[in-house]
Amino acid sequence: MRRSVLAWTVEIDPAATRAAYALLRTGAAENCGCPACANFESARPRHYPEPFRAILTAVGADPRKELAVHLVAPLEEGLHLYAGAYAFCGEVLSGRPPRGFPFLREGVDVFERVAPGVHIALRPWAAPEEPWAGRPCVRLEFLVVLPWVGGEGGAPAVNLDRGPRGLTSRN
């Protein structure tokens, strides 16, 4: 099925994607168990904005079974920035080409804004792992801001205001 997803046109096989996800027992966050991943597991997909959940549903991805996730940085007001990836069976047919920065030799994909606090990039997955192996696949990479819902704690917030010493943690 051909579909537009933000800046990309993709060919999607939702049935094959759902079948692959059915073979996964858990998502990456559950396999880790650190406090940041435990928080991610508790917050997703309930705290994903509806447009992000709609994209995951449209491509057949199970929002409870991310392929990868890690905490990028704690932000202010109990929010945390995570990066990760889902996958789906299909191909990127067209879309935003990779854009390079002046100091890089190869292009860098640009994330597209889905909703406040969520950005995604679609990238062909050159060597998919099981249960994706043997078929064309796409990695749906994401950046998402989620609240800390795992109880007391969380990492100290990062002050994103640049001062004479750069970025600093707030305690």
Secondary structure, 3 states (H helix, E strand, C coil): CEEEECCEEEEECHHHHHHHHHCCCCCHHHHHCCHHHHHHHHHCCCCCCHHHHHHHHHHCCCCCCCCEEEEEEECHHHEEEEEEEEEEEEEEEECCCCECCCCCCCCECCCEEEECCEEEEEEEECCCCCCCCCCCEEEEEEEEEEECCCCCCCCCCEEEEEECCEEEECC
